[in-house]
Amino acid sequence: MKQTQRHDAIIELVKHQGYVSTEELVAFFAVTPQTIRRDLNELAEKNLIQRHHGGAALPSSAENTDWHDRKMMHSTAKIRIATKVAQQIPDGSTLFIDIGTTPEAVAYALMGHRNLQIVTNNLNVAQLMMAKTDFRVIIAGGMVRASDGAIVGEATLDFISQFRLDFGVIGISGIDEAGTMLEFDYHEVRTKRAIVENSRCVMLVTDSSKFGRKAMVSLGGMEMVDFLFTDKQPPKNILSLLTKHKVQLELC
C-alpha cells in the first residue's frame, strides 16, 4: 500500500474508532512501528489527527461526533457491554440511565427485566422503556437537545438530586492517560456528577475506543465509579488506577 493510501486509511480508522493505538496500526497495515510513527507524525503536523503516546485520536477535543454516527460505532461491543450490565441489575431495582449511545444500549438490554424504576435524562431511553407496563419511568426536566434527545440544564440537576437510587449507569466521551473521565459539554458533566452522587453503585459503560480520547471538560477520576464495563483490556495505567481505587473491571 502506498503511503498516501495508508494515511487516508489511518484517518478513516481514527474517525471511526475515536482512538487507535500504534500496535493496532502496525498489525493492520503489516508495517514496522517506525513506519506508523512516521505516518502519525506527518498526519499530526497537518492537524489531521492528534498524536498521543502510543497512538492517535481525533484532532479536536471541542466537539463530539454526531449522535447518529456514534450510535453505529462499535455497536457489537456496546451490545456485549449492555448485556453484561443487565446481568448485574436485579429485577425490582431503581436506577439512573445517562445520556449517550452505550447507556441507551443498556436500556435495550434491560427490557427483559421486571418492575424496574428508571430515572433518566435521555428521551430515547424514556420512549423505549415506557413500553413496559411494569416499569416506572421518571424523566428529568430541563432543556432538550435536539441532536440526541439529551435533557440538560439546571432544572435537570435539581431533579436528579431529589433521588437516591440503587444504580447509576453513565457513559463517557473519553478517558485520558491519567484516568480522568472527559466530556465535551459542561452541562453533561454536571448532570453526570449528580447521577454519581445520588447512586449507591456507579457503573461506567464505555467501549475501548474511549481510552486515550480527549475532550474538554473533566468529570473526575476512576475513584468516582464502582464498576467499569468495557470490551477490551484498558491501558496499564488505567488498570493500576482501577486496582488502587478498588473499581471492579468487567471485560465484555
C-alpha positions as CSV (number, residue, x, y, z in Angstrom):
1,M,0.0,0.0,0.0
2,K,1.3,3.5,-0.9
3,Q,1.9,6.0,1.9
4,T,-1.0,8.3,0.8
5,Q,-3.4,5.3,0.8
6,R,-2.2,4.3,4.2
7,H,-2.6,7.9,5.5
8,D,-6.2,8.0,4.2
9,A,-6.9,4.7,5.8
10,I,-5.4,5.8,9.2
11,I,-7.6,8.9,9.2
12,E,-10.7,6.8,8.5
13,L,-9.8,4.4,11.3
14,V,-9.4,7.3,13.8
15,K,-12.7,8.9,12.7
16,H,-14.5,5.5,13.1
17,Q,-12.9,4.5,16.5
18,G,-12.1,7.8,18.0
19,Y,-8.7,6.5,19.1
20,V,-6.4,3.9,17.6
21,S,-3.1,2.5,19.0
22,T,0.2,2.2,17.3
23,E,0.1,-1.5,17.8
24,E,-3.2,-1.9,16.1
25,L,-2.0,0.1,13.1
26,V,1.2,-2.0,12.8
27,A,-0.9,-5.2,12.8
28,F,-3.5,-3.7,10.5
29,F,-1.1,-2.5,7.8
30,A,1.7,-5.1,8.4
31,V,4.4,-2.5,8.5
32,T,7.0,-1.6,11.1
33,P,6.3,0.6,14.2
34,Q,8.8,3.1,12.8
35,T,6.7,3.5,9.7
36,I,3.5,4.0,11.6
37,R,5.1,6.6,13.9
38,R,6.4,8.5,10.9
39,D,2.9,8.4,9.4
40,L,1.3,9.6,12.6
41,N,3.8,12.4,13.0
42,E,3.1,13.6,9.4
43,L,-0.6,13.5,9.9
44,A,-0.4,15.3,13.2
45,E,1.7,18.1,11.6
46,K,-1.2,18.6,9.1
47,N,-3.7,18.6,12.0
48,L,-5.5,15.6,10.5
49,I,-5.1,13.6,13.7
50,Q,-4.0,14.3,17.3
51,R,-0.8,12.4,18.2
52,H,-0.7,10.6,21.6
53,H,1.9,8.5,23.2
54,G,1.0,5.0,21.9
55,G,-1.5,6.1,19.2
56,A,-3.7,8.7,17.7
57,A,-7.1,10.3,18.2
58,L,-9.4,12.8,16.6
59,P,-7.8,16.2,16.2
60,S,-10.4,18.3,18.0
61,S,-11.4,17.9,21.7
62,A,-14.0,20.6,21.4
63,E,-16.8,18.8,19.6
64,N,-18.2,15.3,19.8
65,T,-19.1,13.0,16.8
66,D,-22.6,13.2,15.6
67,W,-25.1,11.1,17.6
68,H,-26.2,9.0,14.7
69,D,-22.6,8.2,13.8
70,R,-21.8,7.3,17.4
71,K,-24.8,5.0,17.6
72,M,-23.4,3.0,14.7
73,M,-19.8,2.9,16.0
74,H,-18.7,-0.2,17.9
75,S,-22.3,-1.4,18.1
76,T,-21.3,-5.0,18.7
77,A,-19.1,-4.0,21.7
78,K,-21.9,-1.9,23.1
79,I,-24.3,-4.8,22.9
80,R,-21.8,-7.0,24.8
81,I,-21.3,-4.3,27.4
82,A,-25.0,-3.8,27.8
83,T,-25.7,-7.5,28.2
84,K,-23.1,-7.8,31.0
85,V,-24.5,-4.7,32.8
86,A,-28.1,-6.0,32.6
87,Q,-26.9,-9.3,34.2
88,Q,-25.7,-7.3,37.3
89,I,-29.0,-5.4,37.8
90,P,-31.7,-7.4,39.6
91,D,-35.4,-7.2,38.9
92,G,-37.1,-4.5,41.1
93,S,-34.1,-2.2,41.1
94,T,-34.1,1.6,40.9
95,L,-31.6,3.2,38.5
96,F,-30.5,6.3,36.7
97,I,-29.7,5.9,33.0
98,D,-27.5,8.6,31.5
99,I,-27.5,10.1,28.0
100,G,-25.3,8.5,25.3
101,T,-25.4,5.6,23.0
102,T,-23.9,3.0,25.4
103,P,-26.4,3.8,28.2
104,E,-29.1,3.5,25.6
105,A,-27.8,0.0,24.7
106,V,-28.1,-0.9,28.4
107,A,-31.7,0.3,28.3
108,Y,-32.4,-2.2,25.4
109,A,-30.7,-5.0,27.4
110,L,-32.9,-4.3,30.4
111,M,-36.2,-4.7,28.5
112,G,-36.5,-8.3,29.7
113,H,-36.4,-7.3,33.4
114,R,-39.3,-6.8,35.7
115,N,-40.5,-3.9,37.9
116,L,-37.7,-1.5,37.3
117,Q,-37.9,2.1,38.3
118,I,-35.9,4.3,36.0
119,V,-34.9,8.0,36.3
120,T,-33.4,9.3,33.1
121,N,-32.5,12.5,31.3
122,N,-32.4,10.6,27.9
123,L,-35.6,10.9,25.8
124,N,-34.6,7.9,23.7
125,V,-34.4,5.7,26.9
126,A,-37.7,7.0,28.2
127,Q,-39.5,6.3,24.9
128,L,-38.1,2.8,24.8
129,M,-38.7,1.8,28.4
130,M,-42.2,3.3,28.8
131,A,-43.4,0.5,26.6
132,K,-43.1,-1.9,29.6
133,T,-46.2,-1.7,31.8
134,D,-44.3,-2.9,34.9
135,F,-41.6,-0.3,34.5
136,R,-41.9,3.1,36.2
137,V,-40.1,5.7,34.1
138,I,-39.4,9.1,35.5
139,I,-38.0,11.7,33.1
140,A,-35.9,14.7,34.2
141,G,-37.0,18.2,33.3
142,G,-34.7,20.7,31.5
143,M,-33.6,21.7,28.1
144,V,-34.0,19.1,25.3
145,R,-31.0,18.8,23.0
146,A,-32.4,18.1,19.5
147,S,-29.3,16.4,18.2
148,D,-29.5,13.3,20.6
149,G,-32.5,13.6,22.9
150,A,-30.4,14.6,25.9
151,I,-32.0,16.7,28.7
152,V,-29.6,19.0,30.4
153,G,-29.5,22.2,32.4
154,E,-30.1,23.5,36.0
155,A,-33.6,22.0,36.2
156,T,-32.1,18.6,35.3
157,L,-29.6,18.8,38.2
158,D,-32.2,19.8,40.7
159,F,-34.5,17.0,39.6
160,I,-31.8,14.2,39.8
161,S,-30.7,15.4,43.2
162,Q,-34.1,14.5,44.7
163,F,-33.4,10.8,44.2
164,R,-31.2,8.2,45.8
165,L,-31.2,5.1,43.6
166,D,-29.5,1.6,43.5
167,F,-27.6,2.0,40.3
168,G,-26.3,4.8,38.1
169,V,-25.4,3.9,34.6
170,I,-23.2,6.5,33.0
171,G,-21.3,6.8,29.7
172,I,-18.3,8.9,28.9
173,S,-16.7,10.5,25.8
174,G,-13.1,10.0,26.7
175,I,-10.7,8.7,29.4
176,D,-7.2,10.3,29.2
177,E,-3.9,8.7,30.2
178,A,-4.2,9.9,33.8
179,G,-7.6,8.1,34.1
180,T,-9.6,11.3,34.0
181,M,-13.1,10.9,32.6
182,L,-13.8,13.6,30.0
183,E,-16.8,15.1,28.2
184,F,-17.4,17.7,25.5
185,D,-20.2,19.6,27.3
186,Y,-20.1,21.3,30.7
187,H,-23.8,20.7,31.3
188,E,-23.4,17.0,30.7
189,V,-20.6,16.8,33.2
190,R,-22.7,18.5,35.9
191,T,-25.6,16.0,35.2
192,K,-23.3,13.0,35.4
193,R,-21.9,14.2,38.7
194,A,-25.4,14.5,40.1
195,I,-26.1,10.9,39.0
196,V,-22.8,9.7,40.6
197,E,-23.5,11.5,43.8
198,N,-27.0,10.0,44.1
199,S,-26.3,6.4,43.1
200,R,-25.4,3.7,45.6
201,C,-23.5,1.8,42.8
202,V,-22.0,3.7,39.8
203,M,-21.5,1.7,36.6
204,L,-19.3,3.3,33.9
205,V,-20.1,1.8,30.5
206,T,-17.7,2.6,27.7
207,D,-16.2,0.8,24.7
208,S,-12.4,0.7,24.4
209,S,-12.2,3.5,21.8
210,K,-12.7,6.0,24.6
211,F,-9.3,5.2,26.2
212,G,-6.9,7.9,25.3
213,R,-9.6,10.0,23.6
214,K,-9.6,13.7,24.6
215,A,-12.4,16.1,25.4
216,M,-12.6,19.5,27.0
217,V,-14.4,19.0,30.3
218,S,-13.3,16.9,33.3
219,L,-15.8,14.8,35.1
220,G,-13.2,13.3,37.5
221,G,-11.1,10.2,38.2
222,M,-11.8,6.5,38.4
223,E,-12.4,6.7,42.1
224,M,-15.9,8.1,41.3
225,V,-17.1,4.7,39.9
226,D,-17.7,1.2,41.3
227,F,-17.7,-0.8,38.1
228,L,-16.1,-0.2,34.7
229,F,-17.7,-2.2,31.8
230,T,-15.7,-2.3,28.6
231,D,-14.9,-4.6,25.7
232,K,-11.1,-4.7,25.9
233,Q,-8.3,-4.6,28.5
234,P,-7.7,-1.0,29.4
235,P,-4.1,0.5,29.2
236,K,-1.8,-0.4,32.1
237,N,-2.0,3.0,33.8
238,I,-5.8,2.7,33.9
239,L,-5.6,-0.8,35.3
240,S,-3.4,0.5,38.1
241,L,-5.9,3.1,38.9
242,L,-8.8,0.6,38.9
243,T,-6.8,-1.5,41.4
244,K,-5.9,1.5,43.5
245,H,-9.5,2.7,43.8
246,K,-11.0,-0.8,44.1
247,V,-13.0,-0.4,40.9
248,Q,-14.3,-3.7,39.6
249,L,-13.4,-4.3,35.9
250,E,-15.9,-6.2,33.8
251,L,-14.5,-7.2,30.4
252,C,-17.3,-7.9,28.0
